[in-house]
């Protein structure tokens, strides 16, 4: 089973199919199968965001076990595996770029196990988009996030 990530935005994000020979983030419309996920969003547009693995498994995440997210073992794995750290970093950066390009000041994210679309969030957090870039950040399974995103043109004007 795979971790999957969905994004709620004001307008649809440009769609892109995942390609095995050039793995990158994908953005896909909801299907009849995952349409129940929309109930967990306020945003009018909800779309599936795939990582470089095709599913969401390459987004750094913590699995809910017995009502908690055991992060210690996962961090130990990250520290020992340079390839995993590089994959996580690539996916973090690509996701942040995608969210910034959305043009919204706030984007909703919800990460769950594939098939658990009707499951309500276990936690709701508000974070800044830069938090996703932090190597210690993990998406929590069944975690709902309101992500504050600066607009691309505003960040260029002030920088």
N, CA, C and O atoms as a DFTB+ gen file, in Angstrom:
636 C
 N C O
     1  1       0.843      -1.172       0.000
     2  2       0.000       0.000       0.000
     3  2       0.891       1.239       0.000
     4  3       2.007       1.209       0.519
     5  1       0.391       2.327      -0.585
     6  2       1.189       3.532      -0.760
     7  2       0.621       4.727      -0.003
     8  3      -0.587       4.839       0.206
     9  1       1.521       5.613       0.400
    10  2       1.152       6.914       0.918
    11  2       0.761       7.766      -0.285
    12  3       1.423       7.717      -1.321
    13  1      -0.315       8.547      -0.151
    14  2      -0.760       9.429      -1.234
    15  2      -1.006      10.820      -0.679
    16  3      -1.392      10.977       0.480
    17  1      -0.781      11.830      -1.512
    18  2      -0.906      13.218      -1.093
    19  2      -1.852      13.948      -2.038
    20  3      -1.758      13.816      -3.258
    21  1      -2.761      14.719      -1.456
    22  2      -3.725      15.497      -2.224
    23  2      -3.573      16.965      -1.863
    24  3      -3.252      17.305      -0.724
    25  1      -3.810      17.846      -2.860
    26  2      -3.705      19.284      -2.655
    27  2      -5.014      19.954      -3.018
    28  3      -5.619      19.655      -4.048
    29  1      -5.446      20.869      -2.155
    30  2      -6.618      21.685      -2.417
    31  2      -6.179      23.093      -2.755
    32  3      -5.418      23.713      -2.013
    33  1      -6.669      23.601      -3.894
    34  2      -6.281      24.916      -4.390
    35  2      -7.514      25.659      -4.906
    36  3      -8.585      25.071      -5.055
    37  1      -7.353      26.948      -5.176
    38  2      -8.449      27.750      -5.734
    39  2      -8.729      27.371      -7.185
    40  3      -9.883      27.285      -7.605
    41  1      -7.677      27.149      -7.929
    42  2      -7.777      26.787      -9.341
    43  2      -7.019      25.487      -9.578
    44  3      -6.109      25.157      -8.817
    45  1      -7.381      24.746     -10.622
    46  2      -6.671      23.484     -10.870
    47  2      -5.186      23.736     -11.155
    48  3      -4.823      24.680     -11.856
    49  1      -4.350      22.877     -10.598
    50  2      -2.930      22.909     -10.932
    51  2      -2.765      22.292     -12.322
    52  3      -3.538      21.411     -12.699
    53  1      -1.769      22.743     -13.087
    54  2      -1.543      22.124     -14.398
    55  2      -1.287      20.624     -14.245
    56  3      -0.469      20.201     -13.428
    57  1      -1.990      19.841     -15.033
    58  2      -1.865      18.381     -14.954
    59  2      -0.573      17.925     -15.613
    60  3      -0.155      18.445     -16.647
    61  1       0.041      16.938     -14.981
    62  2       1.232      16.298     -15.556
    63  2       1.237      14.842     -15.144
    64  3       1.099      14.510     -13.967
    65  1       1.397      13.993     -16.119
    66  2       1.437      12.550     -15.878
    67  2       2.825      12.162     -15.389
    68  3       3.828      12.764     -15.772
    69  1       2.862      11.148     -14.537
    70  2       4.138      10.598     -14.081
    71  2       4.742       9.786     -15.218
    72  3       4.037       9.055     -15.913
    73  1       6.063       9.921     -15.403
    74  2       6.761       9.191     -16.457
    75  2       7.907       8.399     -15.849
    76  3       8.796       8.961     -15.210
    77  1       7.876       7.106     -16.053
    78  2       8.887       6.227     -15.466
    79  2      10.300       6.586     -15.919
    80  3      11.239       6.508     -15.126
    81  1      10.462       6.975     -17.177
    82  2      11.796       7.279     -17.707
    83  2      12.289       8.676     -17.313
    84  3      13.463       8.987     -17.512
    85  1      11.414       9.520     -16.758
    86  2      11.798      10.851     -16.281
    87  2      10.976      11.172     -15.042
    88  3      10.114      12.051     -15.077
    89  1      11.242      10.456     -13.932
    90  2      10.406      10.638     -12.737
    91  2      10.467      12.058     -12.183
    92  3      11.538      12.625     -11.968
    93  1       9.287      12.602     -11.963
    94  2       9.121      13.932     -11.397
    95  2       7.758      13.941     -10.711
    96  3       7.060      12.927     -10.723
    97  1       7.375      15.041     -10.128
    98  2       6.048      15.116      -9.539
    99  2       4.996      15.021     -10.636
   100  3       5.193      15.495     -11.755
   101  1       3.879      14.400     -10.290
   102  2       2.740      14.352     -11.196
   103  2       1.573      15.057     -10.513
   104  3       1.520      15.154      -9.287
   105  1       0.651      15.543     -11.319
   106  2      -0.561      16.179     -10.815
   107  2      -1.704      15.599     -11.634
   108  3      -1.736      15.721     -12.858
   109  1      -2.649      14.960     -10.933
   110  2      -3.737      14.293     -11.636
   111  2      -5.083      14.667     -11.034
   112  3      -5.197      14.928      -9.837
   113  1      -6.093      14.687     -11.882
   114  2      -7.464      14.928     -11.443
   115  2      -7.946      13.756     -10.614
   116  3      -7.444      12.640     -10.742
   117  1      -8.923      14.018      -9.763
   118  2      -9.523      12.943      -8.988
   119  2     -10.264      11.986      -9.916
   120  3     -10.793      12.386     -10.953
   121  1     -10.288      10.734      -9.526
   122  2     -11.047       9.715     -10.252
   123  2     -12.275       9.364      -9.410
   124  3     -12.425       9.855      -8.291
   125  1     -13.117       8.545      -9.929
   126  2     -14.277       8.093      -9.153
   127  2     -13.817       7.383      -7.881
   128  3     -14.462       7.485      -6.837
   129  1     -12.694       6.661      -7.976
   130  2     -12.171       5.898      -6.841
   131  2     -11.744       6.791      -5.679
   132  3     -12.064       6.497      -4.527
   133  1     -11.016       7.892      -5.970
   134  2     -10.511       8.732      -4.883
   135  2     -11.338      10.006      -4.652
   136  3     -10.959      10.840      -3.830
   137  1     -12.444      10.164      -5.356
   138  2     -13.303      11.343      -5.203
   139  2     -13.763      11.606      -3.764
   140  3     -13.949      12.770      -3.410
   141  1     -13.958      10.572      -2.905
   142  2     -14.368      10.858      -1.517
   143  2     -13.384      11.731      -0.741
   144  3     -13.761      12.300       0.283
   145  1     -12.143      11.853      -1.193
   146  2     -11.145      12.678      -0.508
   147  2     -11.575      14.142      -0.478
   148  3     -11.203      14.882       0.433
   149  1     -12.352      14.556      -1.464
   150  2     -12.763      15.958      -1.579
   151  2     -13.523      16.444      -0.343
   152  3     -13.510      17.639      -0.046
   153  1     -14.177      15.547       0.373
   154  2     -14.943      15.918       1.572
   155  2     -14.061      16.521       2.666
   156  3     -14.575      17.186       3.566
   157  1     -12.751      16.305       2.609
   158  2     -11.836      16.782       3.651
   159  2     -11.195      18.131       3.306
   160  3     -10.293      18.585       4.009
   161  1     -11.651      18.765       2.239
   162  2     -11.066      20.023       1.768
   163  2     -12.119      21.132       1.712
   164  3     -13.294      20.877       1.450
   165  1     -11.680      22.356       1.961
   166  2     -12.521      23.533       1.748
   167  2     -12.328      24.085       0.339
   168  3     -13.235      24.702      -0.219
   169  1     -11.167      23.866      -0.227
   170  2     -10.824      24.408      -1.543
   171  2     -11.707      23.806      -2.634
   172  3     -12.101      22.643      -2.548
   173  1     -12.017      24.601      -3.662
   174  2     -12.870      24.104      -4.742
   175  2     -12.185      23.068      -5.644
   176  3     -12.855      22.233      -6.251
   177  1     -10.863      23.125      -5.731
   178  2     -10.124      22.189      -6.580
   179  2      -9.276      21.260      -5.717
   180  3      -8.510      21.717      -4.868
   181  1      -9.413      19.974      -5.934
   182  2      -8.602      18.987      -5.222
   183  2      -7.975      18.077      -6.265
   184  3      -8.652      17.584      -7.167
   185  1      -6.672      17.864      -6.129
   186  2      -5.957      17.027      -7.078
   187  2      -4.933      16.158      -6.364
   188  3      -4.462      16.475      -5.272
   189  1      -4.608      15.059      -7.017
   190  2      -3.621      14.107      -6.517
   191  2      -2.240      14.608      -6.911
   192  3      -2.027      15.025      -8.050
   193  1      -1.295      14.566      -5.962
   194  2       0.091      14.955      -6.229
   195  2       0.961      13.716      -6.034
   196  3       1.086      13.213      -4.917
   197  1       1.549      13.234      -7.098
   198  2       2.433      12.077      -7.019
   199  2       3.879      12.511      -6.895
   200  3       4.275      13.535      -7.452
   201  1       4.664      11.741      -6.170
   202  2       6.092      12.028      -5.993
   203  2       6.892      11.396      -7.134
   204  3       6.318      10.883      -8.094
   205  1       8.201      11.439      -7.022
   206  2       9.059      10.864      -8.061
   207  2       8.921       9.350      -8.171
   208  3       9.381       8.762      -9.149
   209  1       8.300       8.714      -7.191
   210  2       8.090       7.263      -7.256
   211  2       6.804       6.913      -8.010
   212  3       6.524       5.738      -8.250
   213  1       6.023       7.934      -8.383
   214  2       4.755       7.699      -9.062
   215  2       3.586       7.779      -8.093
   216  3       2.535       8.323      -8.429
   217  1       3.764       7.242      -6.899
   218  2       2.761       7.392      -5.838
   219  2       3.278       8.494      -4.911
   220  3       4.088       9.313      -5.346
   221  1       2.849       8.543      -3.681
   222  2       3.334       9.565      -2.762
   223  2       4.428       9.077      -1.828
   224  3       4.845       9.801      -0.924
   225  1       4.895       7.853      -2.040
   226  2       5.847       7.248      -1.101
   227  2       7.187       7.977      -1.013
   228  3       7.890       7.839      -0.012
   229  1       7.557       8.750      -2.037
   230  2       8.817       9.490      -1.965
   231  2       8.676      10.849      -1.286
   232  3       9.657      11.584      -1.167
   233  1       7.463      11.193      -0.838
   234  2       7.333      12.349       0.049
   235  2       7.649      11.854       1.447
   236  3       7.079      10.849       1.873
   237  1       8.532      12.517       2.180
   238  2       8.861      12.056       3.531
   239  2       7.612      12.042       4.406
   240  3       6.928      13.055       4.549
   241  1       7.329      10.896       4.980
   242  2       6.100      10.766       5.757
   243  2       6.287       9.818       6.931
   244  3       7.182       8.973       6.943
   245  1       5.419       9.984       7.911
   246  2       5.395       9.135       9.097
   247  2       4.076       8.380       9.102
   248  3       3.015       8.957       8.863
   249  1       4.153       7.090       9.375
   250  2       2.984       6.224       9.369
   251  2       2.320       6.204      10.737
   252  3       2.980       6.037      11.763
   253  1       1.022       6.373      10.735
   254  2       0.230       6.331      11.970
   255  2       0.181       4.893      12.476
   256  3      -0.254       3.990      11.762
   257  1       0.630       4.686      13.714
   258  2       0.619       3.360      14.329
   259  2       0.112       3.492      15.756
   260  3       0.693       4.210      16.570
   261  1      -0.979       2.793      16.051
   262  2      -1.590       2.843      17.381
   263  2      -1.879       4.278      17.822
   264  3      -1.680       4.636      18.983
   265  1      -2.349       5.090      16.878
   266  2      -2.730       6.461      17.192
   267  2      -1.590       7.441      17.310
   268  3      -1.808       8.581      17.721
   269  1      -0.355       7.031      16.956
   270  2       0.810       7.920      17.048
   271  2       1.662       7.773      15.794
   272  3       1.553       6.794      15.057
   273  1       2.507       8.762      15.574
   274  2       3.440       8.729      14.448
   275  2       4.838       8.475      14.988
   276  3       5.470       9.404      15.491
   277  1       5.346       7.241      14.900
   278  2       6.693       6.936      15.436
   279  2       7.776       7.438      14.491
   280  3       8.134       6.758      13.529
   281  1       8.293       8.621      14.766
   282  2       9.247       9.267      13.873
   283  2      10.695       8.858      14.113
   284  3      11.518       8.997      13.208
   285  1      11.034       8.361      15.296
   286  2      12.429       8.110      15.651
   287  2      13.094       7.131      14.697
   288  3      14.190       7.400      14.205
   289  1      12.463       6.021      14.431
   290  2      13.036       5.036      13.515
   291  2      13.224       5.582      12.121
   292  3      14.206       5.266      11.451
   293  1      12.286       6.402      11.680
   294  2      12.362       6.976      10.343
   295  2      13.549       7.928      10.242
   296  3      14.274       7.905       9.247
   297  1      13.759       8.767      11.262
   298  2      14.883       9.686      11.217
   299  2      16.207       8.932      11.202
   300  3      17.140       9.327      10.503
   301  1      16.289       7.864      11.960
   302  2      17.508       7.061      11.956
   303  2      17.801       6.513      10.574
   304  3      18.954       6.472      10.146
   305  1      16.754       6.091       9.875
   306  2      16.896       5.582       8.519
   307  2      17.415       6.683       7.593
   308  3      18.276       6.438       6.747
   309  1      16.880       7.901       7.760
   310  2      17.297       9.005       6.904
   311  2      18.771       9.336       7.096
   312  3      19.484       9.596       6.127
   313  1      19.226       9.328       8.341
   314  2      20.604       9.685       8.614
   315  2      21.582       8.675       8.029
   316  3      22.716       9.035       7.712
   317  1      21.173       7.429       7.881
   318  2      22.067       6.381       7.399
   319  2      22.043       6.218       5.884
   320  3      22.954       5.607       5.325
   321  1      21.035       6.742       5.211
   322  2      20.846       6.469       3.803
   323  2      20.895       7.769       2.989
   324  3      19.894       8.477       2.880
   325  1      22.054       8.072       2.426
   326  2      22.242       9.319       1.683
   327  2      21.335       9.387       0.460
   328  3      20.868      10.468       0.100
   329  1      21.081       8.264      -0.177
   330  2      20.201       8.254      -1.349
   331  2      18.773       8.646      -0.957
   332  3      18.113       9.399      -1.673
   333  1      18.303       8.131       0.180
   334  2      16.958       8.464       0.666
   335  2      16.861       9.954       0.992
   336  3      15.848      10.591       0.701
   337  1      17.906      10.502       1.591
   338  2      17.939      11.931       1.918
   339  2      17.843      12.752       0.631
   340  3      17.113      13.742       0.585
   341  1      18.567      12.355      -0.404
   342  2      18.552      13.080      -1.676
   343  2      17.174      13.009      -2.344
   344  3      16.694      14.004      -2.888
   345  1      16.550      11.848      -2.301
   346  2      15.209      11.684      -2.884
   347  2      14.210      12.545      -2.132
   348  3      13.399      13.237      -2.748
   349  1      14.262      12.510      -0.804
   350  2      13.358      13.338      -0.002
   351  2      13.545      14.816      -0.324
   352  3      12.569      15.547      -0.491
   353  1      14.800      15.254      -0.410
   354  2      15.101      16.660      -0.687
   355  2      14.547      17.061      -2.050
   356  3      13.938      18.121      -2.187
   357  1      14.755      16.228      -3.040
   358  2      14.263      16.518      -4.398
   359  2      12.735      16.660      -4.387
   360  3      12.191      17.578      -4.999
   361  1      12.053      15.754      -3.694
   362  2      10.593      15.804      -3.645
   363  2      10.091      16.994      -2.837
   364  3       9.094      17.615      -3.207
   365  1      10.764      17.317      -1.748
   366  2      10.391      18.499      -0.947
   367  2      10.471      19.761      -1.807
   368  3       9.533      20.556      -1.852
   369  1      11.599      19.928      -2.483
   370  2      11.828      21.131      -3.286
   371  2      10.828      21.224      -4.438
   372  3      10.306      22.304      -4.715
   373  1      10.560      20.113      -5.107
   374  2       9.608      20.123      -6.224
   375  2       8.194      20.427      -5.741
   376  3       7.444      21.133      -6.415
   377  1       7.829      19.899      -4.579
   378  2       6.496      20.164      -4.034
   379  2       6.349      21.635      -3.663
   380  3       5.333      22.256      -3.976
   381  1       7.345      22.189      -3.006
   382  2       7.290      23.606      -2.632
   383  2       7.191      24.480      -3.880
   384  3       6.421      25.441      -3.903
   385  1       7.957      24.156      -4.907
   386  2       7.891      24.918      -6.162
   387  2       6.480      24.831      -6.761
   388  3       5.932      25.842      -7.202
   389  1       5.901      23.644      -6.778
   390  2       4.550      23.448      -7.299
   391  2       3.533      24.269      -6.506
   392  3       2.665      24.917      -7.091
   393  1       3.638      24.242      -5.180
   394  2       2.701      24.997      -4.341
   395  2       2.841      26.498      -4.552
   396  3       1.846      27.223      -4.559
   397  1       4.063      26.961      -4.723
   398  2       4.277      28.390      -4.976
   399  2       3.705      28.802      -6.331
   400  3       3.185      29.907      -6.480
   401  1       3.801      27.920      -7.306
   402  2       3.290      28.221      -8.642
   403  2       1.761      28.217      -8.687
   404  3       1.175      28.729      -9.641
   405  1       1.112      27.652      -7.680
   406  2      -0.353      27.581      -7.665
   407  2      -0.990      28.969      -7.638
   408  3      -2.115      29.144      -8.106
   409  1      -0.278      29.955      -7.093
   410  2      -0.797      31.312      -7.053
   411  2      -1.707      31.593      -5.875
   412  3      -2.239      32.698      -5.765
   413  1      -1.903      30.627      -4.992
   414  2      -2.732      30.811      -3.804
   415  2      -1.862      31.258      -2.631
   416  3      -0.675      30.937      -2.577
   417  1      -2.455      32.000      -1.691
   418  2      -1.721      32.355      -0.478
   419  2      -1.776      31.219       0.535
   420  3      -0.974      31.169       1.467
   421  1      -2.740      30.294       0.343
   422  2      -2.847      29.121       1.202
   423  2      -3.268      27.920       0.360
   424  3      -4.173      28.011      -0.470
   425  1      -2.600      26.806       0.586
   426  2      -2.920      25.551      -0.088
   427  2      -3.185      24.509       0.987
   428  3      -2.524      24.502       2.025
   429  1      -4.140      23.638       0.744
   430  2      -4.434      22.552       1.672
   431  2      -3.739      21.283       1.175
   432  3      -3.722      21.009      -0.025
   433  1      -3.171      20.516       2.096
   434  2      -2.586      19.215       1.781
   435  2      -3.142      18.174       2.731
   436  3      -3.373      18.456       3.907
   437  1      -3.356      16.975       2.225
   438  2      -3.819      15.866       3.061
   439  2      -3.135      14.603       2.582
   440  3      -3.246      14.231       1.414
   441  1      -2.418      13.936       3.496
   442  2      -1.708      12.702       3.178
   443  2      -2.322      11.514       3.893
   444  3      -2.558      11.559       5.100
   445  1      -2.580      10.449       3.142
   446  2      -3.212       9.240       3.691
   447  2      -2.668       8.011       2.970
   448  3      -1.886       8.123       2.026
   449  1      -3.091       6.851       3.427
   450  2      -2.791       5.617       2.698
   451  2      -3.788       5.461       1.570
   452  3      -4.975       5.744       1.732
   453  1      -3.306       5.013       0.440
   454  2      -4.147       4.791      -0.726
   455  2      -5.328       3.901      -0.341
   456  3      -5.150       2.827       0.235
   457  1      -6.526       4.361      -0.667
   458  2      -7.733       3.610      -0.361
   459  2      -8.486       4.125       0.850
   460  3      -9.669       3.829       1.011
   461  1      -7.821       4.894       1.708
   462  2      -8.460       5.408       2.936
   463  2      -9.078       6.796       2.716
   464  3      -9.051       7.638       3.612
   465  1      -9.624       7.025       1.541
   466  2     -10.076       8.357       1.139
   467  2     -11.167       8.940       2.029
   468  3     -11.252      10.160       2.170
   469  1     -11.996       8.105       2.626
   470  2     -13.085       8.601       3.475
   471  2     -12.628       8.879       4.911
   472  3     -13.370       9.480       5.689
   473  1     -11.429       8.452       5.264
   474  2     -10.920       8.626       6.631
   475  2     -10.662      10.095       6.938
   476  3      -9.955      10.780       6.198
   477  1     -11.231      10.564       8.019
   478  2     -11.046      11.954       8.447
   479  2      -9.624      12.168       8.969
   480  3      -8.995      11.229       9.457
   481  1      -9.117      13.397       8.869
   482  2      -7.779      13.689       9.398
   483  2      -7.679      13.409      10.895
   484  3      -8.630      13.625      11.647
   485  1      -6.515      12.926      11.309
   486  2      -6.201      12.719      12.729
   487  2      -5.614      13.981      13.340
   488  3      -5.677      14.184      14.553
   489  1      -5.043      14.828      12.490
   490  2      -4.443      16.072      12.963
   491  2      -4.603      17.129      11.893
   492  3      -4.644      16.818      10.703
   493  1      -4.693      18.380      12.317
   494  2      -4.753      19.509      11.402
   495  2      -3.712      20.515      11.868
   496  3      -3.691      20.925      13.029
   497  1      -2.848      20.902      10.932
   498  2      -1.764      21.813      11.278
   499  2      -1.683      22.938      10.268
   500  3      -2.019      22.754       9.098
   501  1      -1.244      24.089      10.710
   502  2      -0.953      25.220       9.839
   503  2       0.557      25.380       9.814
   504  3       1.202      25.463      10.859
   505  1       1.113      25.423       8.609
   506  2       2.563      25.539       8.451
   507  2       2.866      26.530       7.338
   508  3       2.011      26.821       6.502
   509  1       4.073      27.037       7.335
   510  2       4.571      27.835       6.219
   511  2       5.147      26.896       5.178
   512  3       5.613      25.807       5.516
   513  1       5.121      27.295       3.934
   514  2       5.616      26.434       2.864
   515  2       7.078      26.041       3.090
   516  3       7.494      24.946       2.713
   517  1       7.857      26.941       3.707
   518  2       9.275      26.655       3.950
   519  2       9.473      25.496       4.924
   520  3      10.531      24.866       4.925
   521  1       8.469      25.209       5.753
   522  2       8.546      24.087       6.689
   523  2       8.744      22.767       5.953
   524  3       9.439      21.877       6.445
   525  1       8.138      22.640       4.781
   526  2       8.253      21.410       3.988
   527  2       9.702      21.154       3.589
   528  3      10.104      20.004       3.416
   529  1      10.489      22.219       3.441
   530  2      11.896      22.085       3.049
   531  2      12.788      21.598       4.189
   532  3      13.904      21.139       3.945
   533  1      12.316      21.691       5.412
   534  2      13.089      21.273       6.584
   535  2      13.276      19.761       6.565
   536  3      12.300      19.018       6.465
   537  1      14.504      19.304       6.659
   538  2      14.788      17.866       6.589
   539  2      14.157      17.082       7.735
   540  3      14.045      15.859       7.656
   541  1      13.745      17.768       8.797
   542  2      13.100      17.087       9.920
   543  2      11.583      16.965       9.731
   544  3      10.921      16.267      10.498
   545  1      11.027      17.642       8.712
   546  2       9.579      17.616       8.509
   547  2       9.152      16.320       7.827
   548  3       9.751      15.886       6.843
   549  1       8.109      15.720       8.370
   550  2       7.484      14.544       7.763
   551  2       5.994      14.800       7.639
   552  3       5.382      15.334       8.564
   553  1       5.405      14.435       6.527
   554  2       3.954      14.465       6.428
   555  2       3.423      13.347       7.306
   556  3       3.887      12.209       7.226
   557  1       2.473      13.665       8.123
   558  2       1.865      12.656       8.987
   559  2       0.734      11.980       8.222
   560  3      -0.114      12.648       7.631
   561  1       0.730      10.652       8.239
   562  2      -0.384       9.924       7.658
   563  2      -1.665      10.408       8.334
   564  3      -1.734      10.483       9.560
   565  1      -2.673      10.734       7.534
   566  2      -3.940      11.297       7.991
   567  2      -3.733      12.672       8.627
   568  3      -4.483      13.084       9.511
   569  1      -2.701      13.368       8.155
   570  2      -2.432      14.733       8.578
   571  2      -2.926      15.712       7.527
   572  3      -2.617      15.584       6.342
   573  1      -3.695      16.688       7.979
   574  2      -4.205      17.742       7.108
   575  2      -3.408      19.007       7.395
   576  3      -3.190      19.363       8.554
   577  1      -2.976      19.682       6.337
   578  2      -2.124      20.857       6.480
   579  2      -2.699      22.048       5.726
   580  3      -3.128      21.923       4.578
   581  1      -2.703      23.185       6.373
   582  2      -2.973      24.458       5.715
   583  2      -1.605      25.104       5.564
   584  3      -0.957      25.475       6.543
   585  1      -1.188      25.228       4.317
   586  2       0.165      25.689       4.025
   587  2       0.118      27.132       3.526
   588  3      -0.451      27.421       2.473
   589  1       0.726      28.032       4.301
   590  2       0.832      29.437       3.895
   591  2       1.919      29.539       2.826
   592  3       3.064      29.142       3.042
   593  1       1.534      30.079       1.671
   594  2       2.443      30.151       0.522
   595  2       2.547      31.601       0.077
   596  3       1.536      32.250      -0.187
   597  1       3.760      32.102      -0.004
   598  2       3.910      33.445      -0.553
   599  2       3.758      33.343      -2.068
   600  3       4.159      32.352      -2.679
   601  1       3.185      34.358      -2.650
   602  2       2.997      34.368      -4.104
   603  2       4.353      34.566      -4.781
   604  3       5.217      35.274      -4.263
   605  1       4.533      33.936      -5.943
   606  2       5.808      34.006      -6.656
   607  2       6.177      35.444      -6.968
   608  3       7.319      35.835      -6.727
   609  1       5.248      36.265      -7.503
   610  2       5.580      37.629      -7.862
   611  2       5.883      38.482      -6.636
   612  3       6.703      39.396      -6.725
   613  1       5.245      38.214      -5.484
   614  2       5.539      38.964      -4.257
   615  2       6.931      38.640      -3.738
   616  3       7.652      39.535      -3.297
   617  1       7.322      37.346      -3.788
   618  2       8.636      36.984      -3.256
   619  2       9.734      37.550      -4.154
   620  3      10.803      37.891      -3.650
   621  1       9.513      37.662      -5.460
   622  2      10.513      38.226      -6.354
   623  2      10.641      39.740      -6.141
   624  3      11.741      40.289      -6.194
   625  1       9.507      40.407      -5.900
   626  2       9.529      41.848      -5.675
   627  2      10.252      42.216      -4.386
   628  3      10.957      43.223      -4.327
   629  1      10.075      41.396      -3.357
   630  2      10.694      41.708      -2.069
   631  2      12.114      41.172      -1.961
   632  3      12.822      41.515      -1.014
   633  1      12.548      40.348      -2.895
   634  2      13.867      39.735      -2.803
   635  2      14.791      40.326      -3.708
   636  3      15.953      39.922      -3.756
